[in-house]
C-alpha cells in the first residue's frame, strides 16, 4: 500500500459537513456501522432525491464511480461557485486514484474559499500519500481554520505516527475517540491509528491484536481498516510478512476492501509468494478496475512469466532469457561474496537464498516496487527479495548496476539481522558504506549536492535522519540523506571497534535510533553528531568550502580543451583536482586533464617537417606544456588510471583508458580496467571479446575461456567466429575434445570458415 489515502478516503472524508438531508444522514449512519441495509437505503434515496450533489454521494457509497462523477459534474454546473461541491468531487477523484484531477479540484475549491476544510484535508491527504514535506504546513493551515476539525486531527496524528512520535499521536487520537463530537468514521480511523501505534511499539503483534480492534469492531463489524492501517505502518517500516498477516485479516473482515486486496497481493509478491499475490491482485481488479497499480502489477506478472528463474543454494535469480547467461555469473559472484565476507562483518549468517529480480526495463521494476512507473530509485529490497533495474534498463553513464546489487544485498543482511526492525537511515547507511568501501567500485567521492548541504548546515542529526528519507523538506534531501547516512556509518566503522555490528545488534530489539546509538556505541546521539561533524569537516570541509572554485576550474578546463589550449586546460584541471582530489562524478577534472594531455600528445607528435634537436628528438611546442609527446601520453594514462582507482566509472573514459594502455603495451592495466568495464556494460559483445583477448595475452586462459563463452551467449552477428574463439580458448587449455565440438558448431554455421578448418586440422594431428 503506497499510502493511507485509499483507506482514509473511504472512511472519514466521506462525512458530509452538515445535514444535507435527513435521508442521506440515515444512510450514512447505517454505512458507518457496517450495516448491510445501507445499500438499500442509498438505492431508495436515489429513487426519491433530485439534488445531484446528494445523488453523487449516494452513487459514491454504492461504488458507482462513473455515475457519481456525472452527478457531481451536473451539480457543479448548477452551482459553479460552490467550493464544498468541488472539494468533494476532488475526494471522489482521489478515491478513484486520479490524484492529478483531485489536486486540481482542491485548488479550484480553495480559490473560491481559501478556508475550505474539505479541500485542505484532501490536499493534506495527497501530500501525506506522496511523503511530501509540505504535508505538515497544509495540516497546520487547516488547524488554524479549525483547531478541533476531526479529519485534520486524524491526519496530524498519522503524520506524527509516521515520524515515530507515538506519544504525541496517541494524545490526539485518544481525545478524538473520547469525544462525542467526533464523527463515527473519524473515531474509527482514530482507533485504527491507535492500533497501529500499538503494533509499532510492540504492544500488539499479528498474533496478539490491539485492544482497539475489539472496540472498533463493536461499532462496525466490517471495519477492515482496523487491520489495514496497522499493516500500512508495517509496510513503511519494511516488515512485509507482518503486513501480510494483517491484510489477510482485513480482507477476511471485508472481502470487498479492494485496496486491502491490492496491498495484500503486492506484499505477497514482496515475500516471493507470486501465485498467492496474483490471486489477490485479480480480486482487487475485479472490484476496482480504476486502480492503475492493480492493472500494472497484473501486467508485470505476465512479463515475469517470461523470465528465467535459476535456483541455487544461495541465490534465486529471475532474469530475461537474453541476459540470463551473463548476469548469472556476475550476480552469483557477488552473492557468494556477500555470504562469505559481507554478512560475517555484521556477525550474521544468511540462512536463506537471496531472491534477485533484474528487469530489462525501468518501468517494469518501478511497477514491481511501487505499482506505478516513473519512480526515481534503481533498486529495492523486501527482506530476502531484491528487485532492481538490470544493466539494460539504463545506460552505464547513469549508474553502476553491480554496485547497486551489492547495495541491495547489504539491505538483505541488515533487514534479516534485525527481523526488519532496523531504522531506515542505518540500513541505507550500511548499504552505502558497503558499496563505497567493499563494493565493485569503491570510492570516497561524494556529490556536489551533499557538499552544498554540508556548507549550508542542512544536515540532520542522527536522531532525526530518518526524516530526511521519509519527509524531505528541500529538493534533493533524500539524496543528501543517503550520502550522510553512508558517511556516518563509515565514521562509526572507523572510529568505534565493531561499532556497526553492535548498533545492528541493538536494532534487533528496538526501532529506536536513540537507544541503538546509546547502547551500541555507549554515547548520546548529540555526542555522535558532534564527533561526526568534526570528522566531516576534516575529510570534506576543504572540498565543501572550495566547491565553487572546483566547478569553475573544471569548466574552464573543458572550455580550454574546446579552444585547443592544452596548457590552460591542464593548469585549470590540476587546480580543480587539488581542491577535491577524490571526486569522480560528472564534470570530473581528472577526465579533463587526461583529455587535454591526450590531445596535446596527438597534436605535437613528431612528423618529418617538425623541428629536431641535435639528438634527433622532437622539440615540443609551448602549447603542449613543454613535455614531449610520449611523456604527455604517459601522464594522460596516469590521470585515467588515477580516476579509475578512486572509483571513477564513466564508460567512455574507461574505454579510452583501455585503448591507451593497450597501445602502450601496458596490458595489466588494460586488463584490469577492461574487466571492470565489461561488468559495467555486460551485455556488450565487444567488451567480452576484448577482455578475452587481453586475458589470453596475459596467460589468464580460464578467464579467457569464460569471456569467450559469455560473448557467445550474447548471440553476436558473427556466431561462427564466436564459436571459433571458444574453440581456440579450449584448445589452449588442452581440452581438445571440447575444442573440436566447438569448432564443429562453427563449421556447421560457416562450412568454409578458413580459420576454423585450419584449427581443426591442427587439433586432429
Buried (B, 14 or more C-beta within 10 A) or exposed (E): BBBBBBBBBBBBBBBBEEEBBEBBEBBBEBBBBBBEEBBEBBEBBBEEBEBBBBBBBBBBBBBBBEBBBBBBEEBBEEBEEBBBBBBBBBBBBBBBBBBEBBBBBBEBBBEBBEEBBBBBBBBBBBBBBBBBBBBBEBBEBBBEEBEEBBBBBBBBBBBBBBBBBBEBBBEBBEBBBEBEEBBBBBBBBBBBBBBBBBBBEEEBEBEEBBEBBEBBBEBBEBBBBBBBBBBBBBBBBBBBBBBBBBBBBBBEBBBBBBBBBBBBBBBBBBBBBBEBBBBBBBBBBEBBEBBBBBBBBBEBBEBBEEBBEBEEEBBBBBBBEBBBBBBBBBBBBBBEBBBEEBBBBBEBEBEEBBBBBBBBBBBBBBBBBBBBBEBEBBBBBBBBBBBBBBBBBBEBEEBBBBBBBBBBBBBBBBBBBBBBBBBBBBBBBBBBBBBBBBBBBBBBBBBBBBBBBBBEEBBBBBBBBBBBBBBBEEEBBBBBBBBBBBBBBBBBBEEBEBBBBBBBBBBEBBBBBEBBBBBBBEEBBEEBBEBBBEBBEEBBBBBBBBBEBBBBBBBBBBBBBEEEBBBBBBBBBBBBBBBBBBBBBEBBBBBBBBBBBBBBBBBBBBEEEEEEEEEEEBEBBEBBBEBBBBBBBBBBBBBBBBBBEBBBBBBEBBBBBBEBBBEBEBBEBBBBBBBBBBBBBBBBBEBBBBBBBBBBEBEBBEBBBBBBBBBBBBEBEBBBBBBBBBBBBBBBBEBBEBBBBBBEBBBEBBEEBEBBBEBBEEBEE
